[in-house]
């Protein structure tokens, strides 16, 4: 695990926030960081998920391919992320269990997009 250079931020007191925190940290080499006063999840130095810090914690921002981001933003509760949306990042507002399930899938995809690619052993 890498150490943060930033002071910790308190996770919102929400079952969804705690569940998503545990899910993000379950990926290999994933760790929590706090730049800009936000909670982010990284692999190495690359962010794969931003979590809201408000008490209601109703949203997560994740990386998607440009094509996927275009399709995802046609769904209710998914928008292009502010500032970084042009790079494929989308924000998911979690309104129900179906969106929570989709959010987990999108977090996993985001992780795969930014995680270092593993080399196959030479034979």
Buried (B, 14 or more C-beta within 10 A) or exposed (E): EEEBEEEEBEBBEBEBBEEBBEBBEEBEEBBBBBBEEBBBBBBEEBBBBBBBBEEEBBBBBBBBEEEBBEEBBEEEBBBBBEEBBEEBBBBBBBEEEEBBEBBBEBBBBBBEBBBEEEEEEEE
